[in-house]
């Protein structure tokens, strides 16, 4: 087997059940995932494509709460103490209970960082400050089409990592990795931040094309699709997830 690619894998907490989501996470780690990006389901996502939206709806229809998602993350932390865990969600879930309160609960559950796409870095309601207070990092999102002056401000704001959407729009559609993609990734790193690159990553070829330009490749919809079609046969689901994670995390 070739060189290892750092891989961030996205899962929706509680999809389709907490037990099956945990089995999926375990398969991801076994397959080579370095970072688990756990989405707290939200009813009105702005960046998620139909695959992840459907998963969120499925979970929310069960009456799933933020507390349930944090309990799920706590279980992951106890089981995988060396795996980095990020929360991905939307501003309403963070702002409504109070940003500081939310961050404390997340840190207590074992979260290492936050990815909240609709809380922009320059108007984040105190998210960066609260993350730092509780030993986490806020990971802002950059995307092609961001105004040059805002991009310059973001890249020089001192963030350890920037989550980089490789194209505009929503998740799910496969992304072509070309010279413009790689140039954009260079632009995001000019201030010294490391980048995570994702949106539409489905194949090992895509991951290999990104590997030297990012701190970790991000994949999400590809795993949620596997869960959606095979969770009624958990052993098959686990095998498919592990194989796909291995494909994406090794050159």
N, C-alpha and C positions, 0 to 999 in steps of 0.2 A: 504494500500500500504506500501511496505517495505522501507528500507533505500535508500537514494538518492545516486546515483553514479554520480560523475562529468563527464559530457559528452562533448567532442569536436566533432562537426559535420562538415563534409566537403561538400562544394557546389562549383560548377563551376560558376563563375560570368557570368550572361547573358544566362544561359542554362535553358530552350530552348529560353526564352526571359527574359529581365530584370523583367518584371512584374511577370511572372510565377516563376522565381528564387526568387523574393521577397516573393511571397506567400509560396514558399517552406521554406524559412528561417523563416518566421513567424510561420509556423507549427512546425518547429524544436524547436524554442524557447518555444512555447506553450507546446510541449511534454517534455520539461525538459533540453534542450541544454543549457549549460553554456558558451560554447566557439564556435563561428562560425569561421571556417577555410575556407576562401574564396580563391579559386584558380583563379588566372588570367590565362586565356587560353594561351597555348603555343603550337607551332607547332611540337616540337620535344622533348616531355617529356621523361625523363630517368627512372622515377620510377612509372609511371602510367600504369595501366592495360588497357585492351581494352574498358571497360565501360567508364572510365574517358577520355581516348584518343578520343573516339567517340564524347563525349560531347564537348570537346575542339574544335574538328574539326567543329562540327555543329555551334558553336559560331563564330569561326574565319571566316567561310565562309560568315558570315553576315558582315564582315569588322570590327569586334569588336576590339577596341583599349584598351590600358592600361588606357587611360583617361576614357573610358566608365566603366571599372571595378572599378576605383576609385570613380566615381560618384555613382555607385551602392552601394559601401561600405559606402559612405557618407550618403546615404539614410538609410541604415541599422543602422548606428550610431545614426542618429537623432531619429529613431523609437525605438531603443533598447539601451538606454544610459547606461544600467547596464550590458550589455552582452559584454564579451571580444571578440574582433575581431582580427584575425591574417590573414595576407596574406600568401598564399602558392603559390610559382611560381618557376621559374628557373632563373639562373644567368644572362642569356642574357638580360632578360627584366629589370633587376636591373642595370646591368653594362653599357648597351648601352646609356641610358640617363645620366649616372653618378650616382654612388651609393648615394652620398650625396643628389643630386637633387631628386632621386627617394624616398629616405627615408623622405625627407621634405614633398613631395606631399602625401605620404602615411599617415604620421602623421597628416597632415592637414585634411585628409579624415576621421580621427578618428581611425586609425589602432593602435593596442596595441603591435603588434610584427610581426616578419618575420620568415617564415620557407622556406628556400631556399636550397633544398637538394644538389644541385651541386656546392654550394659555401662552401667548407669544412671549419671547424672551424679554422684550422691552415693556411688557405690561402683564407680568405673571402673578399678580395678586400676592406677592411675597413668597411664591413657591420656592425659588432658589434659596432664599434666606432660611426658610423652614427646613428644607432638605439639609442644608449645611448644619443647622442646629441639631439635627437628629442623626447625623453621620451618613447621610445619603447624598446623592448628586441629582440635580435637575438636568435633564438632557433635552435641550431645545431641538426643534425640528427646522431643517432648512430644505428648500425645494427649488428646482429650476423655476425661474421666473421671479424670484425674490428681487426686489429693487436693489440695485448695486449699493446704494448708501446703507440700506438695512443689512445687507449681506456683510458689508465691511464692518459695521458695528457689531454684528453677531460674532463674526470670526475673530474679532479682537476683544471679546468680552471676558475671556479667561475661562471658558467652560472646558472641563476635561474632555468631554465627548459631545459631539453634535450628531443627532440622528438625521441622516440624509435620505430624503425621498428621491429616488433616482429619476422620477418623472412627476409631472403634475397629475392631478386627478385623484382617483380612488384606488385602493388596493385590489389585487385579484388578477388583472390583465398582465400577461407576461411582458417583461421589459427587455428591450434590445440594449445590450451593452455595447456602446460604440465609443469613438474617440471623444465625442461631446460629453458623454457620461463621465469618462475618466478625467476630462479637463475640468468639469464641474466639481468632481471630488477633490481635485487639487486646489481649486479656489476656496473650498470650504475649510481646508487645512492650513491656509496661509498664516493664520494667527497662532498656530501651534496646537489647536484642538485635534484630537483623534476623531475619526468618523466611523459611524455605523452606516452601512449602505444597504437599503432594501427597497421594496415595492416591486412585486412581480417577479420574484426569484423562484424558479421552478427546477432548474437543472444544474448538474455539476459543471457544465460548460460555462454557464453564467457565473457561478460562484468562483470558478478558476479565473475568469476574466477580471473579476473584482478583487481577488485576494490580495494583490500587492498594493492596492489603492485604499484599503479600508482596514480598520482595526478588527471588525467582524462583519461578516455577511449576514443580512437579516432575511429570514424566510418565514412566512406566516400562512397565507392562503393555501399554499401547497399542503401543509399539514392539516389544516382545518378541513380541506376537501377529502383527505384520506379518512379522517375521523367520520365525516358525514356519510361516506359511502360504506364504511366497514365496521362501525362500532357495534353492530349487532353480532359480529364475530370478533370478540376482543383479541383473541390470539393472532388473527390475521391483521387486525388493525395495528397491533404492537409491532409485528414483523415488518409491515409496510412502512411504518413511521421510522423504525430503526434503520431500515435500508435506505430510505430517502435522506435521513439525517447524515448517514455515513457518506452517501453520494455527494451531498452538499458540503461536507466538512473535510473532504480529502481530495487533493489534486491527484 
